[in-house]
Amino acid sequence: MAGDLEAKIEAARKRAAQAKARLADLEARASQQARKLDTRRKVILGGLLIDAAEKDDRFSKVITALMARMAREQDRKAFEGWLVPSPSPELLGVNQTPSEPPQTAE
């Protein structure tokens, strides 16, 4: 009878260990999905920021300021040779011929 009880205890321990392993697996998958979603959000936001910088000089300045805050050397190396996007002169209205001649004060 004592052997039967020991067998039940061992079976219960085995089921508990299996349940613990399943829980650890589920937690690992949830963590991986959260990291993937976080990475996706960062990529999308970065793309939006770069797109905005190509149209509005204020965003170019923001990117420049953010890049100046990079502390890790490996992060800075990823941007070696990369030029901060900025609006083309046409978007800024630079070097365009005016539609009307400027008014002079007389």
TAQUIWO-V906061 format. One line per field, one symbol per residue. ss: DSSP state (2 for helix, 1 for strand, 0 for the rest). psi: psi as a letter, one per 30 degrees, with the letter a starting at -180 (. if undefined). Layout:
ss = ???
psi = ???
//
This chain:
ss = 0222222222222222222222222222222222222222222222222222222022222222222200002222220000000000222200000000000000
psi = eeeeeeeeeeeeeeeeeeeeeeeeeeeeeeeeeeeeeeeeeeeeeeeeeeeefffkfeeeeeeeeeeffkekeeeeefgkfkkkklkleeffgkgkkkfkkkkkk.
//
